[in-house]
Amino acid sequence: MRAKAHVKGHPIHQILVPLPIGLLVGAFGFHVAGRLLDDPTLWTIGGYLVPAGVATGLLAGVFGFVDYLWAVPPRSSGRTRATRHMLANLSALALFVAASFLRGEPSAEPGALVLLLEAVGLAALSAGGWMGGTLVTRNFIGPEHRYAGAGRWKDESVRESAGGPVVVARADELQRDQMKLLRVDGRRIVLARTEEGHVAFDDSCTHRGGSLADGVMICGRVQCLWHGSQFDVSTGAVHAGPAERPIGTYALEESGGEVRLLLDESGGPRPAGGRPKAAAGS
């Protein structure tokens, strides 16, 4: 799923994370080398690298938190992994700050406790990096792929408190087998176009909560990229994969060149054909 914090599709968080990793690993390396070689110049260099690593780590974390709120699917295994990724990296930065505070001046020789704190910090940083890599390569947080017909990722926030239809797209906005993510009062709904017309369904795969808007749709079926579950986009029925429960589908109407999502009296999306809404995956 495309990162929310990006520059022309390039995720800012992933651009920045090599800086704190390189600086903090370098700091520990200079500290160890300085102690082994009894060279104050080396451990002084390490002393100056620590605040630079912490500062760039916090900067990368700001953009990562934006993606955490907007790009990582809620109530999913990816969100759990992203939470652990964030906590591990924040713990690593806190350990390096504690080590730097304990040491005092950058020119002071790092003691055994300082090196121990930094070593544990690097372990936490490694764990966070491992989980971050999994978020990118397995949960596809950051990459932006194309839909059929070279369609690009689209998302739109829709807020409506009263019942009734709300315009969610132009009738010619999507081509066949293209999708668009709608954020409707905290609920994520996919608007898609099939050979028969437009459909709307839950964005959350009922297996592990992967984003279906970030999946692939063809011949009236959508496939989650996380574990391969396939759903009928008109009925919500499961066709393949580990998912066992159907996804919710929602009512639409098309007139005057516009596609409208039908809402109920409370302002929420109206289920298609009176079908109950499927629960989100965990």
C-alpha positions in Angstrom: 0.0 0.0 0.0 1.4 3.4 -0.9 2.8 5.3 2.0 0.9 8.3 3.1 4.1 10.3 3.7 5.8 10.1 0.3 7.5 12.2 -2.4 6.2 11.2 -5.9 5.4 7.8 -4.6 8.7 7.3 -2.8 8.1 6.6 1.0 9.9 9.1 3.1 10.2 6.8 6.1 12.1 4.2 4.1 14.3 6.9 2.6 15.4 8.2 6.1 15.8 4.9 8.1 19.3 4.1 6.7 20.6 7.3 8.5 19.9 6.4 12.1 20.9 2.8 11.5 24.2 3.7 10.0 25.0 6.4 12.5 24.1 4.3 15.6 25.9 1.2 14.3 28.9 3.5 13.5 28.8 5.0 17.0 29.0 1.7 18.7 31.7 0.6 16.4 33.8 3.6 17.1 33.3 3.2 20.8 34.4 -0.4 20.8 37.4 0.4 18.5 38.4 3.3 20.7 38.4 1.1 23.8 40.3 -1.7 22.1 42.9 0.6 20.6 42.9 3.1 23.5 42.3 5.9 21.0 40.3 8.9 22.3 39.8 10.2 18.8 37.8 7.1 17.9 35.5 7.1 20.9 35.0 10.9 20.6 33.8 10.4 17.0 31.3 7.8 18.3 30.2 10.3 20.9 29.1 12.8 18.3 27.5 10.1 16.1 25.0 9.1 18.8 23.0 12.4 19.0 23.0 12.5 15.2 21.6 9.0 15.0 18.9 9.7 17.6 17.9 12.9 15.9 17.6 11.3 12.5 15.8 8.3 14.1 13.2 10.6 15.6 12.8 12.3 12.2 12.3 9.0 10.4 9.8 8.0 13.2 7.6 11.0 12.5 7.0 10.0 8.9 6.7 6.3 10.0 4.0 7.3 12.4 2.0 9.0 9.6 2.2 5.7 7.7 1.3 3.8 10.8 -1.9 5.8 11.1 -2.9 6.0 7.5 -1.2 3.2 5.4 -1.1 0.2 7.7 -4.5 -1.6 7.7 -6.2 -1.4 11.1 -7.1 -4.5 13.0 -4.6 -6.5 11.0 -1.6 -8.6 11.7 0.4 -5.9 9.9 -0.8 -3.3 12.4 0.4 -5.6 15.3 3.8 -6.0 13.6 4.0 -2.2 12.9 3.3 -1.5 16.6 6.1 -3.8 17.7 8.4 -2.3 15.0 7.7 1.2 16.4 8.2 0.1 20.1 11.5 -1.7 19.3 12.9 1.3 17.5 11.8 3.8 20.2 13.4 1.5 22.8 16.6 1.5 20.8 16.7 5.3 20.7 16.0 5.5 24.4 18.8 3.1 25.2 21.3 5.2 23.2 20.1 8.4 24.9 20.5 6.7 28.3 24.0 5.6 27.4 24.9 9.1 26.1 23.6 10.7 29.3 25.5 8.2 31.5 28.7 8.9 29.6 28.5 12.7 29.7 30.9 14.5 27.3 31.5 13.0 23.9 35.2 12.9 24.6 34.7 10.8 27.8 35.8 7.2 27.5 32.8 4.9 27.2 32.6 2.6 30.2 31.3 -1.0 30.2 27.8 0.0 31.1 27.7 2.5 28.3 28.8 -0.2 25.8 26.2 -2.7 27.2 23.4 -0.2 26.8 24.4 0.5 23.3 24.7 -3.2 22.5 21.2 -3.8 23.7 20.0 -0.8 21.8 21.5 -2.2 18.6 19.7 -5.5 19.3 16.4 -3.7 19.6 17.2 -1.7 16.4 18.0 -4.9 14.6 14.7 -6.5 15.7 12.8 -3.3 14.6 14.6 -3.4 11.3 13.7 -7.0 10.8 10.0 -6.3 11.4 10.2 -3.2 9.2 11.6 -5.3 6.4 8.7 -7.7 6.8 6.2 -4.9 6.7 7.6 -3.8 3.3 8.3 -7.2 1.7 5.4 -9.2 3.1 2.7 -6.7 4.0 3.6 -4.3 1.1 3.6 -1.2 3.3 5.3 1.4 1.1 5.3 -0.2 -2.4 2.8 1.2 -4.9 1.8 -1.1 -7.7 -0.5 -0.4 -10.7 -4.0 -1.6 -11.2 -5.2 -3.0 -14.5 -4.9 -0.5 -17.3 -2.0 1.3 -15.5 -4.5 2.7 -12.9 -2.8 4.3 -10.0 -3.6 4.0 -6.3 -6.4 6.3 -5.2 -8.0 7.0 -1.8 -10.6 9.5 -0.7 -12.1 10.4 2.7 -15.9 10.5 2.8 -17.6 12.1 5.8 -21.4 12.0 6.1 -23.4 12.1 9.3 -26.9 11.9 7.8 -28.4 9.1 5.9 -28.6 9.1 2.1 -26.3 8.7 -0.9 -22.9 10.3 -1.0 -20.9 10.8 -4.2 -17.7 8.7 -4.2 -16.6 8.8 -7.8 -17.3 9.8 -11.3 -18.9 7.1 -13.5 -15.9 7.1 -15.8 -13.2 7.5 -13.1 -12.3 3.8 -12.8 -11.7 1.4 -15.6 -12.6 -2.3 -15.4 -10.7 -4.1 -12.7 -9.5 -0.9 -11.0 -10.1 0.0 -7.4 -10.2 3.0 -5.1 -10.1 3.1 -1.3 -12.8 5.0 0.5 -12.4 6.1 4.1 -16.0 6.5 5.3 -16.3 7.7 8.9 -13.5 5.4 10.1 -14.5 2.4 7.9 -12.4 1.4 4.9 -14.4 0.5 1.9 -13.2 -0.4 -1.6 -14.9 1.0 -4.7 -14.2 -1.1 -7.7 -15.4 -1.6 -11.3 -16.3 -4.9 -12.9 -17.7 -5.8 -16.3 -21.2 -5.5 -14.8 -20.6 -2.1 -13.2 -19.4 -0.7 -9.9 -19.3 -2.6 -6.6 -18.3 -1.7 -3.0 -16.9 -4.1 -0.4 -14.8 -4.1 2.8 -11.1 -3.3 2.5 -10.1 -5.8 5.2 -9.4 -9.4 4.3 -11.1 -11.6 6.8 -8.0 -13.8 7.3 -5.4 -11.4 8.7 -6.8 -8.0 7.8 -4.8 -7.2 4.7 -5.9 -4.4 2.4 -8.0 -5.6 -0.5 -7.7 -2.2 -2.2 -4.0 -2.9 -2.4 -4.7 -6.3 -3.9 -5.4 -7.5 -7.5 -8.8 -7.7 -9.0 -9.7 -9.6 -12.2 -12.9 -11.3 -13.5 -15.0 -10.2 -10.6 -12.7 -11.5 -7.9 -10.2 -9.6 -5.6 -7.1 -11.3 -4.2 -5.4 -10.3 -1.0 -1.6 -10.0 -1.6 -0.7 -11.1 2.0 -1.8 -14.7 1.9 -3.7 -15.2 -1.4 -7.3 -15.2 -0.2 -9.8 -14.5 -3.0 -13.3 -13.0 -2.7 -16.2 -12.4 -5.1 -16.5 -8.6 -5.2 -20.3 -8.7 -5.8 -21.4 -11.2 -3.1 -18.4 -11.2 -0.8 -18.1 -15.0 -0.9 -14.7 -16.7 -0.3 -13.4 -18.4 -3.5 -9.8 -19.4 -2.4 -7.1 -19.0 0.2 -7.0 -19.3 4.0 -9.9 -16.9 4.6 -13.1 -18.6 5.8 -15.5 -15.7 6.3 -17.0 -13.5 3.5 -16.3 -9.8 3.2 -19.1 -7.3 3.5 -20.5 -5.7 0.4 -22.3 -2.4 0.1 -25.1 -0.8 -1.9 -24.3 1.7 -4.7 -26.3 3.7 -7.2 -25.2 5.4 -10.4 -26.9 8.3 -12.1 -26.0 11.6 -13.7 -22.5 10.4 -14.4 -21.8 9.9 -10.6 -21.4 6.8 -8.4 -23.0 7.1 -5.0 -22.6 5.0 -1.9 -25.9 4.5 -0.1 -25.8 5.3 3.6 -28.3 4.2 6.3 -29.9 6.5 8.9 -26.8 6.6 11.1 -24.6 7.7 8.2 -22.9 4.3 7.8 -22.7 2.4 4.5 -25.8 0.3 3.7 -25.1 -3.4 3.1 -25.9 -4.7 -0.3 -29.0 -6.8 -0.5 -29.5 -6.6 3.2 -26.5 -8.8 3.8 -24.9 -8.5 7.3 -21.5 -6.7 7.4 -18.6 -9.1 7.8 -16.3 -8.6 10.8 -12.8 -7.4 10.1 -9.8 -9.8 10.3 -7.5 -9.8 13.3 
